[in-house]
Amino acid sequence: MSTNSWLSRQRKSDLTELAEHAGLTNYETFKKTELELALDEHLAENSSLFSSDPKLANYYSSRARTIGSPFKRDADGPVEKLRVSRRRATRAAEELLLPPTESEDEPTSTSTAIAHTPARALSLASRIPLPATPADVADAVDRSTIALRTRAASMYKELGITEATHATRETLSTVSSVLFAVTAFEMYFLRPEILADRYAFTIPAVSFLGTSDYPVFIPDMFLLLTASFWSPALLWAFTSIVLPSIAGYFVNMTTGAQPGRVTRRAAPVQDSAIDPLTFSIVKALLSFVVYGQGITFGGWINEFSIARINTAVYGGYKGMLVGAAITGIFSIYDAVLKK
């Protein structure tokens, strides 16, 4: 039994088009009779909106004739009961699909249609391109890995780490760098002995970091005005730097070390201002004689300064001999490579 004679004469495809035009929701799974009832109820409740719609003029004229005829619908009849049950089911479904609170400015036509029609949401999800096979997934992972690797290599190149690494390696790969490293190692242990640290201030504890009070010590620069600093400092400088450098300058085996005609393949080797091998040999001799044997050269050297240096430097005079041996071996190896 149809609610409206004009609706009963329409095909289901026409009813579906009218439901879409009128904004009816949750009608996709309805049968033709149920769709007629739901559409009749929706148009009757919203007659003020659609009564002037030309596409629905036949419905409202047919409805007016039905209401004016002696065969009126009974409010307690089966049709009305079916309409009431369909209305309650529709409202319950809308309450489940819609969010609890919704702003009036935010929802759009697309989001409202998707929220009111689960079938459309599933259809939209099915249109999203997804990998079809595990091979496609592996290809996508490979492409992402390659892109990430390319970006990381680009950032690494922009930071200039490669150039800095090569420059550092070239700087340290010389005999002069080895000599400087050995000398700096001796100075590191000698400095606290001749220029002792003194308390300066305390960094207070930070409660939220869990740190305690940290006392800070700095070198006592007033010792630069005393003989207790200059006596051992000058002794170590002369025996470890000045005298070995003078000897390496005058006894320089690198001068003219590549005689004969210079070709394009064999470029001339630049002479060193100080022969590193001579420097190492003289330093080893002075360290053994002064710090190992305690020779003062007729009282010119203070015995107390010798003892302080011998105690401060790591390994004493034996450590100095080991450092001289290391620089001597490096100088020989460098000379062999340059031949």
C-alpha positions as CSV (number, residue, x, y, z in Angstrom):
1,M,0.0,0.0,0.0
2,S,1.6,3.3,-1.1
3,T,1.4,6.5,0.8
4,N,1.1,8.7,-2.2
5,S,-0.4,7.7,-5.6
6,W,2.1,9.8,-7.5
7,L,5.1,8.3,-5.7
8,S,3.8,4.8,-6.3
9,R,3.8,5.3,-10.0
10,Q,7.5,6.3,-10.0
11,R,10.3,3.8,-10.7
12,K,12.9,3.2,-7.9
13,S,15.5,5.0,-9.9
14,D,13.2,8.0,-10.1
15,L,12.6,7.8,-6.4
16,T,16.3,7.6,-5.7
17,E,16.8,10.7,-7.8
18,L,14.0,12.5,-5.9
19,A,15.5,11.4,-2.5
20,E,18.9,12.8,-3.6
21,H,17.3,16.0,-4.7
22,A,15.3,16.5,-1.5
23,G,18.3,15.7,0.7
24,L,17.0,12.4,2.1
25,T,19.7,10.4,4.0
26,N,20.2,6.7,4.6
27,Y,18.0,5.6,1.8
28,E,20.5,3.4,-0.2
29,T,19.4,0.1,1.4
30,F,15.6,0.9,1.2
31,K,13.3,-1.1,-0.9
32,K,10.9,0.6,-3.2
33,T,8.0,0.6,-0.8
34,E,10.1,1.7,2.1
35,L,11.7,4.5,0.0
36,E,8.2,5.7,-1.0
37,L,7.2,5.9,2.7
38,A,10.4,7.6,3.7
39,L,10.2,10.1,0.8
40,D,6.6,10.8,1.5
41,E,7.3,11.5,5.1
42,H,10.3,13.7,4.3
43,L,8.5,15.8,1.8
44,A,5.5,16.1,4.0
45,E,7.6,17.4,6.9
46,N,9.5,19.8,4.7
47,S,6.6,21.1,2.6
48,S,7.5,24.7,3.2
49,L,10.9,24.1,1.5
50,F,9.8,22.0,-1.5
51,S,6.2,23.0,-2.2
52,S,7.3,25.5,-4.7
53,D,9.8,23.1,-6.4
54,P,8.6,22.4,-10.0
55,K,10.1,18.9,-9.8
56,L,7.9,18.0,-6.8
57,A,4.7,19.9,-7.9
58,N,3.0,16.7,-9.0
59,Y,3.7,15.1,-5.6
60,Y,2.1,18.0,-3.6
61,S,-0.9,18.2,-5.9
62,S,-1.5,14.5,-5.6
63,R,-1.0,14.7,-1.8
64,A,-3.5,17.6,-1.6
65,R,-6.1,15.5,-3.5
66,T,-5.5,12.5,-1.2
67,I,-5.9,14.6,1.9
68,G,-9.0,16.2,0.6
69,S,-10.6,12.9,-0.4
70,P,-12.9,10.9,2.0
71,F,-10.3,8.2,2.1
72,K,-7.9,9.7,4.7
73,R,-5.1,7.9,6.3
74,D,-5.6,6.6,9.7
75,A,-3.0,7.8,12.3
76,D,-3.1,4.4,13.9
77,G,-3.0,2.4,10.7
78,P,-0.2,0.1,9.6
79,V,1.2,2.7,7.2
80,E,1.5,5.3,9.9
81,K,3.1,2.8,12.3
82,L,5.7,1.9,9.6
83,R,6.5,5.5,9.0
84,V,7.0,6.2,12.8
85,S,9.3,3.1,13.1
86,R,11.3,4.2,10.0
87,R,11.6,7.7,11.4
88,R,12.9,6.5,14.8
89,A,15.4,4.1,13.0
90,T,16.7,7.0,10.8
91,R,17.2,9.3,13.8
92,A,19.0,6.6,15.8
93,A,21.4,6.0,12.8
94,E,22.1,9.7,12.4
95,E,22.9,10.0,16.1
96,L,25.4,7.2,15.8
97,L,27.1,8.6,12.7
98,L,27.3,12.3,13.6
99,P,29.9,13.5,16.2
100,P,28.6,14.7,19.7
101,T,29.2,18.4,19.0
102,E,29.5,20.0,15.6
103,S,30.1,23.6,14.7
104,E,27.7,25.3,12.3
105,D,30.6,26.8,10.3
106,E,32.8,23.8,9.9
107,P,30.8,21.0,8.1
108,T,30.8,21.0,4.3
109,S,28.5,19.3,1.9
110,T,31.1,16.6,1.2
111,S,31.8,15.8,4.9
112,T,28.0,15.9,5.7
113,A,27.2,13.5,2.9
114,I,30.0,11.1,4.0
115,A,28.9,11.2,7.6
116,H,25.2,10.5,6.7
117,T,25.9,7.9,4.1
118,P,28.3,5.1,5.2
119,A,28.1,3.5,1.8
120,R,29.6,6.7,0.3
121,A,32.4,6.7,2.9
122,L,33.2,3.1,1.9
123,S,33.1,4.0,-1.8
124,L,35.5,7.0,-1.2
125,A,37.9,4.8,0.8
126,S,37.9,2.3,-2.0
127,R,39.0,5.0,-4.4
128,I,42.2,5.6,-2.5
129,P,45.2,4.1,-4.4
130,L,46.8,1.3,-2.3
131,P,49.6,-1.1,-3.2
132,A,48.2,-4.1,-5.0
133,T,50.9,-6.6,-4.3
134,P,53.8,-7.1,-1.9
135,A,56.2,-6.2,-4.7
136,D,54.5,-2.8,-5.0
137,V,55.0,-2.3,-1.2
138,A,58.7,-3.2,-1.6
139,D,59.1,-0.8,-4.5
140,A,57.5,2.0,-2.5
141,V,59.8,1.3,0.5
142,D,62.9,1.2,-1.8
143,R,61.9,4.6,-3.3
144,S,61.5,6.1,0.1
145,T,64.8,4.7,1.2
146,I,66.6,6.1,-1.9
147,A,65.0,9.5,-1.4
148,L,66.0,9.6,2.3
149,R,69.5,8.5,1.4
150,T,69.8,11.2,-1.3
151,R,68.6,13.9,1.1
152,A,71.0,12.7,3.8
153,A,73.9,12.8,1.3
154,S,72.9,16.3,0.2
155,M,72.8,17.6,3.7
156,Y,76.2,15.9,4.5
157,K,77.7,17.6,1.4
158,E,76.2,21.0,2.3
159,L,77.7,20.9,5.8
160,G,81.1,20.4,4.3
161,I,82.0,17.5,6.6
162,T,84.0,15.8,3.8
163,E,86.1,18.8,3.0
164,A,86.8,19.4,6.7
165,T,87.7,15.7,7.2
166,H,90.1,15.7,4.3
167,A,91.7,19.0,5.4
168,T,92.2,17.7,9.0
169,R,93.7,14.5,7.7
170,E,96.2,16.4,5.5
171,T,97.1,18.6,8.3
172,L,97.8,15.8,10.8
173,S,99.6,13.6,8.2
174,T,102.9,15.4,8.6
175,V,105.9,15.0,10.7
176,S,105.5,18.6,12.1
177,S,102.0,17.6,13.4
178,V,103.5,14.6,15.2
179,L,106.2,16.8,16.7
180,F,103.6,19.3,17.9
181,A,101.4,16.5,19.3
182,V,104.3,15.1,21.4
183,T,105.3,18.5,22.6
184,A,101.7,19.4,23.6
185,F,101.4,16.0,25.5
186,E,104.5,17.0,27.6
187,M,103.1,20.5,28.2
188,Y,99.8,19.1,29.3
189,F,101.4,17.3,32.3
190,L,104.0,20.0,33.0
191,R,101.6,22.9,33.2
192,P,99.9,22.0,36.6
193,E,103.4,21.6,38.1
194,I,104.8,25.0,37.1
195,L,101.5,26.9,36.9
196,A,99.3,25.5,39.6
197,D,95.5,25.8,39.8
198,R,93.8,28.0,42.4
199,Y,90.2,28.1,43.5
200,A,88.3,30.8,41.7
201,F,84.5,30.4,42.3
202,T,81.8,27.8,42.7
203,I,79.0,27.0,40.3
204,P,75.9,26.6,42.5
205,A,73.8,23.5,42.4
206,V,70.8,23.3,40.1
207,S,67.9,21.4,41.8
208,F,65.9,20.5,38.7
209,L,69.1,19.2,36.9
210,G,70.1,17.3,40.0
211,T,73.6,18.8,40.1
212,S,75.6,19.7,43.1
213,D,78.0,22.6,43.8
214,Y,81.0,22.5,41.4
215,P,84.2,24.4,42.4
216,V,86.1,26.0,39.5
217,F,89.9,26.2,39.5
218,I,91.9,28.3,37.2
219,P,95.7,28.7,36.7
220,D,97.3,31.1,39.2
221,M,98.7,33.7,36.8
222,F,100.6,35.5,39.6
223,L,103.1,32.6,39.4
224,L,104.3,34.1,36.1
225,L,106.1,36.7,38.3
226,T,108.1,34.2,40.3
227,A,111.2,32.1,39.6
228,S,109.3,28.9,40.5
229,F,107.6,29.2,37.1
230,W,110.4,30.5,34.9
231,S,113.2,28.2,36.0
232,P,111.5,24.9,35.1
233,A,109.7,26.4,32.1
234,L,112.9,27.8,30.5
235,L,114.7,24.5,31.2
236,W,112.1,22.4,29.5
237,A,111.8,24.8,26.6
238,F,115.5,24.8,25.9
239,T,116.0,21.0,26.2
240,S,112.8,20.1,24.3
241,I,112.3,22.8,21.7
242,V,115.0,25.5,21.4
243,L,118.3,23.5,21.3
244,P,116.8,20.6,19.2
245,S,115.5,23.2,16.7
246,I,118.8,24.9,16.4
247,A,120.5,21.6,15.8
248,G,117.9,20.6,13.3
249,Y,118.3,23.8,11.4
250,F,122.1,23.6,11.0
251,V,122.3,19.8,10.6
252,N,119.6,19.5,8.0
253,M,119.8,16.3,5.9
254,T,116.8,17.3,3.8
255,T,118.7,20.1,2.1
256,G,119.6,19.0,-1.4
257,A,118.3,15.5,-0.7
258,Q,117.1,15.0,-4.3
259,P,120.0,15.8,-6.6
260,G,120.0,15.4,-10.4
261,R,117.6,16.4,-13.1
262,V,114.0,17.0,-12.0
263,T,111.4,15.5,-14.3
264,R,107.6,16.1,-14.6
265,R,106.9,12.8,-12.8
266,A,109.4,13.4,-10.0
267,A,108.7,16.9,-8.7
268,P,111.3,18.4,-6.3
269,V,110.7,17.8,-2.6
270,Q,110.5,21.0,-0.6
271,D,113.3,21.3,1.9
272,S,112.3,21.4,5.6
273,A,113.5,24.4,7.6
274,I,114.3,22.0,10.5
275,D,115.3,18.4,10.1
276,P,112.9,16.4,12.2
277,L,115.3,13.5,12.6
278,T,118.0,15.7,13.9
279,F,115.5,17.4,16.2
280,S,114.4,14.0,17.6
281,I,118.0,12.8,18.2
282,V,119.2,16.0,20.0
283,K,116.1,16.0,22.1
284,A,116.6,12.4,23.2
285,L,120.3,13.1,24.1
286,L,119.4,16.2,26.1
287,S,116.6,14.4,27.9
288,F,118.8,11.5,28.9
289,V,121.7,13.7,30.0
290,V,119.8,16.3,31.9
291,Y,116.8,14.5,33.3
292,G,118.1,11.0,33.3
293,Q,121.6,11.6,34.6
294,G,121.0,14.9,36.4
295,I,123.9,16.8,34.7
296,T,123.8,20.5,35.7
297,F,126.6,21.7,33.3
298,G,128.6,23.2,36.1
299,G,125.7,24.5,38.1
300,W,124.0,26.3,35.2
301,I,120.9,24.2,35.7
302,N,118.9,24.1,38.9
303,E,118.7,20.6,40.3
304,F,115.3,21.4,41.9
305,S,113.9,22.4,38.4
306,I,115.2,19.1,36.9
307,A,113.5,17.1,39.6
308,R,110.2,19.0,39.1
309,I,110.2,18.4,35.4
310,N,111.2,14.8,35.7
311,T,108.3,14.3,38.2
312,A,105.7,16.3,36.2
313,V,106.1,14.9,32.7
314,Y,104.4,11.6,32.1
315,G,106.9,8.8,32.5
316,G,109.7,11.2,33.4
317,Y,112.8,11.3,31.2
318,K,111.8,7.8,29.9
319,G,108.6,9.3,28.5
320,M,110.6,12.0,26.8
321,L,112.8,9.4,25.2
322,V,109.8,7.5,23.9
323,G,108.3,10.7,22.4
324,A,111.7,11.5,20.7
325,A,111.8,7.9,19.3
326,I,108.3,8.3,17.9
327,T,109.0,11.5,16.1
328,G,112.3,10.1,14.8
329,I,110.5,7.0,13.3
330,F,107.9,9.2,11.7
331,S,110.7,11.5,10.2
332,I,112.4,8.4,8.7
333,Y,109.2,7.0,7.3
334,D,108.3,10.4,5.8
335,A,111.8,10.7,4.2
336,V,111.4,7.2,2.7
337,L,108.0,8.0,1.2
338,K,109.4,11.2,-0.4
339,K,112.2,9.4,-2.3
